[in-house]
């Protein structure tokens, strides 16, 4: 199936009978290659007319943290997708170099930056939430997060709002 056919195909549940109408996406890591897939999926869900919620937990909170969201890096140590030895990923400057390269590639494809993507997703009506347990763990406050965060919620709240939909962990 071509990429165009994949985009033009209606999303259906795993049993193929019912269309997917709601997704809740969990972002738990703070690297470029861990945050972007969730944002792309949320944006795609909204473009397909689905309800979407994005739940940021643990280090994924960096994506919605005012002071950190502009400083997300590519994880180079132990990242098999880079096809470099683990020790090479730990050399000084490798992460910065790979991050610049990826940011250039992302920009060339006209994909928004993380802050712009979160704003865009929020503006489409998708829910943007921070995990209360992680916020407490890292001693963060509501003021630490960007204005597009709808609320800081418990995992129980997340499951309640996800009921009847698909939960995707990126």
N, C-alpha and C positions, 0 to 999 in steps of 0.2 A: 504494500500500500504506500503510495507516495505521501509526502508531507502535506501537500494540498488536500489530498483525500482524507487524511487524518483530521485536519482542521475543519473540513466541511462535514464530517461525520457527526451525528448526534451522539452525545455521551449517554451511555446506558450503564446500569448497575452490573455487577459481576455476573449475575445470572442472565443478563441480556434482555430481560423483560421490561423492567421499569426504567424510565429515564432518570438520570441523576439530576436532582433539583437543588441539592444543598451539599456544600463541602465545608469542612472545618480543617484548617491546615495548621499544623504545629511546627514552629520553627524553634529549635533548641540549641543551635550552635551559632557562633559569631564569626564565621568566615564567609568570604564572598561567595564561595562555591556552595555553601550551605544555606545562605539566605536567599539568593536569587531564585532557586527553583521554587520555593514556596511563594514568593511574590509573583513569579510568572504564572504559577498555577492559580493563584487567587485572581489575578487579572484575567486569565483565560476563562475562569468560571464565570466571572461577572460578564465578560463579553458574550458568553453563551447563554446568558440570562439566568444563571444559577445564583442562589444565595451563597455568600461566602463569608467565612470568619477566619481571621488569622490570629493565632494564639502564640504569643512569644513567651518562652520559658527559659530558665537557666541562662546560658550565655547568649541565647538568641535575643535577650532583652537589649543587647547592644544595638540592634537594628532600629530600635525605637527610643534609644537613650539620646537626649539632646547633645551631649558632649562626645558621644562615641560613634554615632551613626555615620559620620563623615570619615571615619578612620578604620573602616573594616578592611581587613587584609586577606590575601589568599593564604591558606594554610599550606606551607611547603614541606614541613617535616612529616614523613610517613604518608604523604598523599600519593597513592599509586597512579592517579590520573595524570600526574605531572611527568611520569616516566623518568624520574631522576632518583639516584640513590638517596636513602633517608639522610645520610650524613651530609649530602650536598644541600639538602633543604635547610639545614641548620646553619649554614655558613652566613656570615654577616652580609646583609644586602640582598640575599636571594628572595626573601619574602617581599621586600619592597619592589624589586625588579619584576617579579611575577605579578604583583598587584598592579603595577603600572601597565604591564602588558595586557592583563585582563581588562582593566578599565578602558584602555585604548580600543580593544576588541568590542567591548560592550557599547562604547560610544559610537564606533563605526557602524554598528547594527541599529543605532538609534534607540537603544534600550535605556530607559531612565536610570539615573543614579538611585541608590537606595532611598535617600530622603524623598526624592521626587516620586519614586514608585509607590512608597507608602502613602504619600499625599494623594496620588492618583487613585490608588485602590480605595482609600477612604472616601474620596469624592464620588466613587461609583456606588457607594452604599454598602460596601463590605465592612464588616465589623473588625476592628483592630483592638486586640486585648492583650494585657500583660497578666502574667500568672502571679497571683497574690503570694503563694509560697516562695517563689523565686525572688519577688520584690522584697519580701521580709528577710529571706536568707542573705541577700546582698545589701540589706539595710538601705534600700532605695525609697524614695518618696514620689508621689504623683508629679511633683514639679520637675523631677529628673527626666520625664518623658516628653516627647513631642506632643503637640496639641491634637494630633490625629488619633491618639489612643482614646478609644471610647470609654474604657473602664479597666480597672484592675480587678480580676475576678478569681474565684476559687476554681479548682479542678471540677468540683461538683457543678458550678455554674456553667463551665465549659461543656461538660457532658450533657447538661440539660439543653443548652442552646444547639448542641450538635445532634440531638435526637432526631432520628428519621433521615439523617444524611450520612455522608461518607466522611470518615476522619482520615486525614492523610498526614503522616509523620515524615518530614523531610530531614 
